C-alpha cells in the first residue's frame, strides 16, 4: 500500500503505528494533506472492505490519530481518513481507495 501511495506523490510518515488503543496502517502526507489510511484486503468481487470499517473501528482509528497528532508532526492544512481496498487476483494486485471515507471533524 505504501508503494501505491508513494506513486501518487505521498510521503509515508508511518506504518503499523499503535497508539491510543488502535493501529494506523499508513500515515501519509501530500501537499499539506495528511491521510490516515486503513488498509483492507479483499477477494475479487468482494465489496465488503468498505463496510468492514464500522463505528467501533472508526472510533479506534480516530483515537489513534488524535494520539499521533499530539506528537511532533509536519505542518498540514487538512486531515482525512482513507479506506484502501487491496485486491489480489491471479494477474496481480490493485488498490481502490475512498478519500475522506468517514467524518474526521469534531476531534
MODELLER restraints for C-alpha pairs under 7 A, 6 or more apart:
rsr = mdl.restraints
at = mdl.atoms
rsr.add(forms.Gaussian(group=physical.xy_distance, feature=features.Distance(at['CA:2:A'], at['CA:12:A']), mean=6.79, stdev=0.5))
rsr.add(forms.Gaussian(group=physical.xy_distance, feature=features.Distance(at['CA:9:A'], at['CA:30:A']), mean=6.31, stdev=0.5))
rsr.add(forms.Gaussian(group=physical.xy_distance, feature=features.Distance(at['CA:10:A'], at['CA:28:A']), mean=5.86, stdev=0.5))
rsr.add(forms.Gaussian(group=physical.xy_distance, feature=features.Distance(at['CA:10:A'], at['CA:29:A']), mean=5.30, stdev=0.5))
rsr.add(forms.Gaussian(group=physical.xy_distance, feature=features.Distance(at['CA:10:A'], at['CA:30:A']), mean=4.65, stdev=0.5))
rsr.add(forms.Gaussian(group=physical.xy_distance, feature=features.Distance(at['CA:11:A'], at['CA:28:A']), mean=5.50, stdev=0.5))
rsr.add(forms.Gaussian(group=physical.xy_distance, feature=features.Distance(at['CA:11:A'], at['CA:29:A']), mean=5.22, stdev=0.5))
rsr.add(forms.Gaussian(group=physical.xy_distance, feature=features.Distance(at['CA:11:A'], at['CA:30:A']), mean=6.30, stdev=0.5))
rsr.add(forms.Gaussian(group=physical.xy_distance, feature=features.Distance(at['CA:12:A'], at['CA:27:A']), mean=6.02, stdev=0.5))
rsr.add(forms.Gaussian(group=physical.xy_distance, feature=features.Distance(at['CA:12:A'], at['CA:28:A']), mean=4.49, stdev=0.5))
rsr.add(forms.Gaussian(group=physical.xy_distance, feature=features.Distance(at['CA:12:A'], at['CA:29:A']), mean=6.59, stdev=0.5))
rsr.add(forms.Gaussian(group=physical.xy_distance, feature=features.Distance(at['CA:13:A'], at['CA:27:A']), mean=5.30, stdev=0.5))
rsr.add(forms.Gaussian(group=physical.xy_distance, feature=features.Distance(at['CA:13:A'], at['CA:28:A']), mean=5.40, stdev=0.5))
rsr.add(forms.Gaussian(group=physical.xy_distance, feature=features.Distance(at['CA:14:A'], at['CA:26:A']), mean=5.69, stdev=0.5))
rsr.add(forms.Gaussian(group=physical.xy_distance, feature=features.Distance(at['CA:14:A'], at['CA:27:A']), mean=5.00, stdev=0.5))
rsr.add(forms.Gaussian(group=physical.xy_distance, feature=features.Distance(at['CA:15:A'], at['CA:24:A']), mean=6.84, stdev=0.5))
rsr.add(forms.Gaussian(group=physical.xy_distance, feature=features.Distance(at['CA:15:A'], at['CA:25:A']), mean=5.29, stdev=0.5))
rsr.add(forms.Gaussian(group=physical.xy_distance, feature=features.Distance(at['CA:15:A'], at['CA:26:A']), mean=4.43, stdev=0.5))
rsr.add(forms.Gaussian(group=physical.xy_distance, feature=features.Distance(at['CA:15:A'], at['CA:27:A']), mean=6.34, stdev=0.5))
rsr.add(forms.Gaussian(group=physical.xy_distance, feature=features.Distance(at['CA:16:A'], at['CA:23:A']), mean=6.10, stdev=0.5))
rsr.add(forms.Gaussian(group=physical.xy_distance, feature=features.Distance(at['CA:16:A'], at['CA:24:A']), mean=5.51, stdev=0.5))
rsr.add(forms.Gaussian(group=physical.xy_distance, feature=features.Distance(at['CA:16:A'], at['CA:25:A']), mean=4.46, stdev=0.5))
rsr.add(forms.Gaussian(group=physical.xy_distance, feature=features.Distance(at['CA:16:A'], at['CA:26:A']), mean=6.33, stdev=0.5))
rsr.add(forms.Gaussian(group=physical.xy_distance, feature=features.Distance(at['CA:17:A'], at['CA:23:A']), mean=5.41, stdev=0.5))
rsr.add(forms.Gaussian(group=physical.xy_distance, feature=features.Distance(at['CA:17:A'], at['CA:24:A']), mean=5.05, stdev=0.5))
rsr.add(forms.Gaussian(group=physical.xy_distance, feature=features.Distance(at['CA:17:A'], at['CA:25:A']), mean=6.52, stdev=0.5))
rsr.add(forms.Gaussian(group=physical.xy_distance, feature=features.Distance(at['CA:18:A'], at['CA:24:A']), mean=6.47, stdev=0.5))
rsr.add(forms.Gaussian(group=physical.xy_distance, feature=features.Distance(at['CA:19:A'], at['CA:64:A']), mean=4.83, stdev=0.5))
rsr.add(forms.Gaussian(group=physical.xy_distance, feature=features.Distance(at['CA:19:A'], at['CA:67:A']), mean=6.16, stdev=0.5))
rsr.add(forms.Gaussian(group=physical.xy_distance, feature=features.Distance(at['CA:19:A'], at['CA:68:A']), mean=6.87, stdev=0.5))
rsr.add(forms.Gaussian(group=physical.xy_distance, feature=features.Distance(at['CA:20:A'], at['CA:63:A']), mean=5.42, stdev=0.5))
rsr.add(forms.Gaussian(group=physical.xy_distance, feature=features.Distance(at['CA:20:A'], at['CA:64:A']), mean=4.52, stdev=0.5))
rsr.add(forms.Gaussian(group=physical.xy_distance, feature=features.Distance(at['CA:20:A'], at['CA:67:A']), mean=5.78, stdev=0.5))
rsr.add(forms.Gaussian(group=physical.xy_distance, feature=features.Distance(at['CA:21:A'], at['CA:60:A']), mean=6.43, stdev=0.5))
rsr.add(forms.Gaussian(group=physical.xy_distance, feature=features.Distance(at['CA:21:A'], at['CA:64:A']), mean=6.51, stdev=0.5))
rsr.add(forms.Gaussian(group=physical.xy_distance, feature=features.Distance(at['CA:22:A'], at['CA:60:A']), mean=4.97, stdev=0.5))
rsr.add(forms.Gaussian(group=physical.xy_distance, feature=features.Distance(at['CA:22:A'], at['CA:61:A']), mean=5.84, stdev=0.5))
rsr.add(forms.Gaussian(group=physical.xy_distance, feature=features.Distance(at['CA:22:A'], at['CA:64:A']), mean=5.23, stdev=0.5))
rsr.add(forms.Gaussian(group=physical.xy_distance, feature=features.Distance(at['CA:23:A'], at['CA:61:A']), mean=6.71, stdev=0.5))
rsr.add(forms.Gaussian(group=physical.xy_distance, feature=features.Distance(at['CA:23:A'], at['CA:64:A']), mean=6.43, stdev=0.5))
rsr.add(forms.Gaussian(group=physical.xy_distance, feature=features.Distance(at['CA:24:A'], at['CA:36:A']), mean=6.60, stdev=0.5))
rsr.add(forms.Gaussian(group=physical.xy_distance, feature=features.Distance(at['CA:24:A'], at['CA:37:A']), mean=6.88, stdev=0.5))
rsr.add(forms.Gaussian(group=physical.xy_distance, feature=features.Distance(at['CA:24:A'], at['CA:38:A']), mean=6.69, stdev=0.5))
rsr.add(forms.Gaussian(group=physical.xy_distance, feature=features.Distance(at['CA:24:A'], at['CA:61:A']), mean=6.57, stdev=0.5))
rsr.add(forms.Gaussian(group=physical.xy_distance, feature=features.Distance(at['CA:24:A'], at['CA:64:A']), mean=6.72, stdev=0.5))
rsr.add(forms.Gaussian(group=physical.xy_distance, feature=features.Distance(at['CA:25:A'], at['CA:37:A']), mean=5.96, stdev=0.5))
rsr.add(forms.Gaussian(group=physical.xy_distance, feature=features.Distance(at['CA:25:A'], at['CA:38:A']), mean=5.47, stdev=0.5))
rsr.add(forms.Gaussian(group=physical.xy_distance, feature=features.Distance(at['CA:25:A'], at['CA:39:A']), mean=6.33, stdev=0.5))
rsr.add(forms.Gaussian(group=physical.xy_distance, feature=features.Distance(at['CA:26:A'], at['CA:36:A']), mean=6.00, stdev=0.5))
rsr.add(forms.Gaussian(group=physical.xy_distance, feature=features.Distance(at['CA:26:A'], at['CA:37:A']), mean=5.00, stdev=0.5))
rsr.add(forms.Gaussian(group=physical.xy_distance, feature=features.Distance(at['CA:26:A'], at['CA:38:A']), mean=6.90, stdev=0.5))
rsr.add(forms.Gaussian(group=physical.xy_distance, feature=features.Distance(at['CA:27:A'], at['CA:35:A']), mean=5.79, stdev=0.5))
rsr.add(forms.Gaussian(group=physical.xy_distance, feature=features.Distance(at['CA:27:A'], at['CA:36:A']), mean=4.76, stdev=0.5))
rsr.add(forms.Gaussian(group=physical.xy_distance, feature=features.Distance(at['CA:27:A'], at['CA:37:A']), mean=6.17, stdev=0.5))
rsr.add(forms.Gaussian(group=physical.xy_distance, feature=features.Distance(at['CA:28:A'], at['CA:34:A']), mean=5.88, stdev=0.5))
rsr.add(forms.Gaussian(group=physical.xy_distance, feature=features.Distance(at['CA:28:A'], at['CA:35:A']), mean=5.17, stdev=0.5))
rsr.add(forms.Gaussian(group=physical.xy_distance, feature=features.Distance(at['CA:28:A'], at['CA:36:A']), mean=6.59, stdev=0.5))
rsr.add(forms.Gaussian(group=physical.xy_distance, feature=features.Distance(at['CA:29:A'], at['CA:35:A']), mean=6.16, stdev=0.5))
rsr.add(forms.Gaussian(group=physical.xy_distance, feature=features.Distance(at['CA:32:A'], at['CA:75:A']), mean=6.58, stdev=0.5))
rsr.add(forms.Gaussian(group=physical.xy_distance, feature=features.Distance(at['CA:32:A'], at['CA:76:A']), mean=4.24, stdev=0.5))
rsr.add(forms.Gaussian(group=physical.xy_distance, feature=features.Distance(at['CA:32:A'], at['CA:77:A']), mean=5.39, stdev=0.5))
rsr.add(forms.Gaussian(group=physical.xy_distance, feature=features.Distance(at['CA:32:A'], at['CA:78:A']), mean=6.84, stdev=0.5))
rsr.add(forms.Gaussian(group=physical.xy_distance, feature=features.Distance(at['CA:33:A'], at['CA:76:A']), mean=5.79, stdev=0.5))
rsr.add(forms.Gaussian(group=physical.xy_distance, feature=features.Distance(at['CA:33:A'], at['CA:77:A']), mean=6.02, stdev=0.5))
rsr.add(forms.Gaussian(group=physical.xy_distance, feature=features.Distance(at['CA:33:A'], at['CA:78:A']), mean=5.03, stdev=0.5))
rsr.add(forms.Gaussian(group=physical.xy_distance, feature=features.Distance(at['CA:33:A'], at['CA:79:A']), mean=5.95, stdev=0.5))
rsr.add(forms.Gaussian(group=physical.xy_distance, feature=features.Distance(at['CA:34:A'], at['CA:76:A']), mean=6.19, stdev=0.5))
rsr.add(forms.Gaussian(group=physical.xy_distance, feature=features.Distance(at['CA:34:A'], at['CA:78:A']), mean=6.06, stdev=0.5))
rsr.add(forms.Gaussian(group=physical.xy_distance, feature=features.Distance(at['CA:34:A'], at['CA:79:A']), mean=4.66, stdev=0.5))
rsr.add(forms.Gaussian(group=physical.xy_distance, feature=features.Distance(at['CA:34:A'], at['CA:80:A']), mean=6.57, stdev=0.5))
rsr.add(forms.Gaussian(group=physical.xy_distance, feature=features.Distance(at['CA:35:A'], at['CA:79:A']), mean=5.75, stdev=0.5))
rsr.add(forms.Gaussian(group=physical.xy_distance, feature=features.Distance(at['CA:35:A'], at['CA:80:A']), mean=5.17, stdev=0.5))
rsr.add(forms.Gaussian(group=physical.xy_distance, feature=features.Distance(at['CA:35:A'], at['CA:81:A']), mean=5.67, stdev=0.5))
rsr.add(forms.Gaussian(group=physical.xy_distance, feature=features.Distance(at['CA:35:A'], at['CA:82:A']), mean=6.54, stdev=0.5))
rsr.add(forms.Gaussian(group=physical.xy_distance, feature=features.Distance(at['CA:36:A'], at['CA:80:A']), mean=6.44, stdev=0.5))
rsr.add(forms.Gaussian(group=physical.xy_distance, feature=features.Distance(at['CA:36:A'], at['CA:81:A']), mean=4.83, stdev=0.5))
rsr.add(forms.Gaussian(group=physical.xy_distance, feature=features.Distance(at['CA:36:A'], at['CA:82:A']), mean=6.04, stdev=0.5))
rsr.add(forms.Gaussian(group=physical.xy_distance, feature=features.Distance(at['CA:37:A'], at['CA:81:A']), mean=5.89, stdev=0.5))
rsr.add(forms.Gaussian(group=physical.xy_distance, feature=features.Distance(at['CA:37:A'], at['CA:82:A']), mean=4.60, stdev=0.5))
rsr.add(forms.Gaussian(group=physical.xy_distance, feature=features.Distance(at['CA:37:A'], at['CA:83:A']), mean=5.82, stdev=0.5))
rsr.add(forms.Gaussian(group=physical.xy_distance, feature=features.Distance(at['CA:37:A'], at['CA:84:A']), mean=6.72, stdev=0.5))
rsr.add(forms.Gaussian(group=physical.xy_distance, feature=features.Distance(at['CA:38:A'], at['CA:82:A']), mean=6.08, stdev=0.5))
rsr.add(forms.Gaussian(group=physical.xy_distance, feature=features.Distance(at['CA:38:A'], at['CA:83:A']), mean=4.86, stdev=0.5))
rsr.add(forms.Gaussian(group=physical.xy_distance, feature=features.Distance(at['CA:38:A'], at['CA:84:A']), mean=6.06, stdev=0.5))
rsr.add(forms.Gaussian(group=physical.xy_distance, feature=features.Distance(at['CA:39:A'], at['CA:83:A']), mean=6.04, stdev=0.5))
rsr.add(forms.Gaussian(group=physical.xy_distance, feature=features.Distance(at['CA:39:A'], at['CA:84:A']), mean=4.80, stdev=0.5))
rsr.add(forms.Gaussian(group=physical.xy_distance, feature=features.Distance(at['CA:39:A'], at['CA:85:A']), mean=6.08, stdev=0.5))
rsr.add(forms.Gaussian(group=physical.xy_distance, feature=features.Distance(at['CA:40:A'], at['CA:49:A']), mean=5.61, stdev=0.5))
rsr.add(forms.Gaussian(group=physical.xy_distance, feature=features.Distance(at['CA:40:A'], at['CA:84:A']), mean=6.05, stdev=0.5))
rsr.add(forms.Gaussian(group=physical.xy_distance, feature=features.Distance(at['CA:40:A'], at['CA:85:A']), mean=4.87, stdev=0.5))
rsr.add(forms.Gaussian(group=physical.xy_distance, feature=features.Distance(at['CA:40:A'], at['CA:86:A']), mean=6.06, stdev=0.5))
rsr.add(forms.Gaussian(group=physical.xy_distance, feature=features.Distance(at['CA:41:A'], at['CA:49:A']), mean=7.00, stdev=0.5))
rsr.add(forms.Gaussian(group=physical.xy_distance, feature=features.Distance(at['CA:41:A'], at['CA:85:A']), mean=5.72, stdev=0.5))
rsr.add(forms.Gaussian(group=physical.xy_distance, feature=features.Distance(at['CA:41:A'], at['CA:86:A']), mean=4.73, stdev=0.5))
rsr.add(forms.Gaussian(group=physical.xy_distance, feature=features.Distance(at['CA:41:A'], at['CA:87:A']), mean=6.01, stdev=0.5))
rsr.add(forms.Gaussian(group=physical.xy_distance, feature=features.Distance(at['CA:42:A'], at['CA:49:A']), mean=6.36, stdev=0.5))
rsr.add(forms.Gaussian(group=physical.xy_distance, feature=features.Distance(at['CA:42:A'], at['CA:85:A']), mean=6.54, stdev=0.5))
rsr.add(forms.Gaussian(group=physical.xy_distance, feature=features.Distance(at['CA:42:A'], at['CA:86:A']), mean=6.02, stdev=0.5))
rsr.add(forms.Gaussian(group=physical.xy_distance, feature=features.Distance(at['CA:42:A'], at['CA:87:A']), mean=5.13, stdev=0.5))
rsr.add(forms.Gaussian(group=physical.xy_distance, feature=features.Distance(at['CA:43:A'], at['CA:87:A']), mean=5.68, stdev=0.5))
rsr.add(forms.Gaussian(group=physical.xy_distance, feature=features.Distance(at['CA:43:A'], at['CA:88:A']), mean=6.53, stdev=0.5))
rsr.add(forms.Gaussian(group=physical.xy_distance, feature=features.Distance(at['CA:44:A'], at['CA:87:A']), mean=6.01, stdev=0.5))
rsr.add(forms.Gaussian(group=physical.xy_distance, feature=features.Distance(at['CA:44:A'], at['CA:89:A']), mean=6.51, stdev=0.5))
rsr.add(forms.Gaussian(group=physical.xy_distance, feature=features.Distance(at['CA:49:A'], at['CA:85:A']), mean=5.90, stdev=0.5))
rsr.add(forms.Gaussian(group=physical.xy_distance, feature=features.Distance(at['CA:50:A'], at['CA:83:A']), mean=6.79, stdev=0.5))
rsr.add(forms.Gaussian(group=physical.xy_distance, feature=features.Distance(at['CA:80:A'], at['CA:100:A']), mean=4.91, stdev=0.5))
rsr.add(forms.Gaussian(group=physical.xy_distance, feature=features.Distance(at['CA:80:A'], at['CA:104:A']), mean=5.80, stdev=0.5))
rsr.add(forms.Gaussian(group=physical.xy_distance, feature=features.Distance(at['CA:81:A'], at['CA:99:A']), mean=6.53, stdev=0.5))
rsr.add(forms.Gaussian(group=physical.xy_distance, feature=features.Distance(at['CA:81:A'], at['CA:100:A']), mean=5.06, stdev=0.5))
rsr.add(forms.Gaussian(group=physical.xy_distance, feature=features.Distance(at['CA:81:A'], at['CA:101:A']), mean=5.70, stdev=0.5))
rsr.add(forms.Gaussian(group=physical.xy_distance, feature=features.Distance(at['CA:81:A'], at['CA:102:A']), mean=6.41, stdev=0.5))
rsr.add(forms.Gaussian(group=physical.xy_distance, feature=features.Distance(at['CA:81:A'], at['CA:104:A']), mean=6.78, stdev=0.5))
rsr.add(forms.Gaussian(group=physical.xy_distance, feature=features.Distance(at['CA:82:A'], at['CA:97:A']), mean=6.57, stdev=0.5))
rsr.add(forms.Gaussian(group=physical.xy_distance, feature=features.Distance(at['CA:82:A'], at['CA:98:A']), mean=5.54, stdev=0.5))
rsr.add(forms.Gaussian(group=physical.xy_distance, feature=features.Distance(at['CA:82:A'], at['CA:99:A']), mean=4.61, stdev=0.5))
rsr.add(forms.Gaussian(group=physical.xy_distance, feature=features.Distance(at['CA:82:A'], at['CA:100:A']), mean=5.55, stdev=0.5))
rsr.add(forms.Gaussian(group=physical.xy_distance, feature=features.Distance(at['CA:82:A'], at['CA:101:A']), mean=5.27, stdev=0.5))
rsr.add(forms.Gaussian(group=physical.xy_distance, feature=features.Distance(at['CA:83:A'], at['CA:97:A']), mean=5.51, stdev=0.5))
rsr.add(forms.Gaussian(group=physical.xy_distance, feature=features.Distance(at['CA:83:A'], at['CA:98:A']), mean=5.40, stdev=0.5))
rsr.add(forms.Gaussian(group=physical.xy_distance, feature=features.Distance(at['CA:83:A'], at['CA:99:A']), mean=6.92, stdev=0.5))
rsr.add(forms.Gaussian(group=physical.xy_distance, feature=features.Distance(at['CA:83:A'], at['CA:101:A']), mean=6.05, stdev=0.5))
rsr.add(forms.Gaussian(group=physical.xy_distance, feature=features.Distance(at['CA:84:A'], at['CA:95:A']), mean=6.52, stdev=0.5))
rsr.add(forms.Gaussian(group=physical.xy_distance, feature=features.Distance(at['CA:84:A'], at['CA:96:A']), mean=5.69, stdev=0.5))
rsr.add(forms.Gaussian(group=physical.xy_distance, feature=features.Distance(at['CA:84:A'], at['CA:97:A']), mean=4.16, stdev=0.5))
rsr.add(forms.Gaussian(group=physical.xy_distance, feature=features.Distance(at['CA:84:A'], at['CA:98:A']), mean=6.55, stdev=0.5))
rsr.add(forms.Gaussian(group=physical.xy_distance, feature=features.Distance(at['CA:85:A'], at['CA:95:A']), mean=5.64, stdev=0.5))
rsr.add(forms.Gaussian(group=physical.xy_distance, feature=features.Distance(at['CA:85:A'], at['CA:96:A']), mean=5.26, stdev=0.5))
rsr.add(forms.Gaussian(group=physical.xy_distance, feature=features.Distance(at['CA:85:A'], at['CA:97:A']), mean=6.04, stdev=0.5))
rsr.add(forms.Gaussian(group=physical.xy_distance, feature=features.Distance(at['CA:86:A'], at['CA:93:A']), mean=6.80, stdev=0.5))
rsr.add(forms.Gaussian(group=physical.xy_distance, feature=features.Distance(at['CA:86:A'], at['CA:94:A']), mean=5.78, stdev=0.5))
rsr.add(forms.Gaussian(group=physical.xy_distance, feature=features.Distance(at['CA:86:A'], at['CA:95:A']), mean=4.62, stdev=0.5))
rsr.add(forms.Gaussian(group=physical.xy_distance, feature=features.Distance(at['CA:86:A'], at['CA:96:A']), mean=6.68, stdev=0.5))
rsr.add(forms.Gaussian(group=physical.xy_distance, feature=features.Distance(at['CA:87:A'], at['CA:93:A']), mean=5.34, stdev=0.5))
rsr.add(forms.Gaussian(group=physical.xy_distance, feature=features.Distance(at['CA:87:A'], at['CA:94:A']), mean=5.30, stdev=0.5))
rsr.add(forms.Gaussian(group=physical.xy_distance, feature=features.Distance(at['CA:87:A'], at['CA:95:A']), mean=6.39, stdev=0.5))
rsr.add(forms.Gaussian(group=physical.xy_distance, feature=features.Distance(at['CA:88:A'], at['CA:94:A']), mean=6.65, stdev=0.5))
